[in-house]
């Protein structure tokens, strides 16, 4: 593993098609992370997500393989260390029985920013699992 990345795996009790929808539709994304999301699910398309504290993550989609893979750049508006588009999130979705095994790799993160991003993914992937599985994760309290 590279020292500038984090890796997270999560089993989700929903098929890959359902999980993929929550990664490629702004209204669905906002159910599990942030308060709103603008998503253009095509290569080069916009990714923008606003948090309740006013922070905004931005990037562009790099690759989308329906129900299998989503890759997008990521960064925070106004950040000196992880500005918009400066890191890359790769999400692989694999069939796992009736569910999905989600594998996430977040690359190109400075070491000082890795703990907060790991905490963020550890907080948000269970919310994604709840939403994609048909539940209501409730309003986003943000991690920490």
Secondary structure, DSSP 8 states (H G I E B T S, - for coil): --TT-EEEEEEESS-HHHHHHHHH-HHHHHHHSSSEEEE--STT-EEEEE-TTS-EEEEEEEEEETTTEEEEEE-BTT-SSS-TTSEEEEEEEEEETTEEEEEEEEES--HHHHHHHHHHHHHHHHHHHHHHTT----S-----
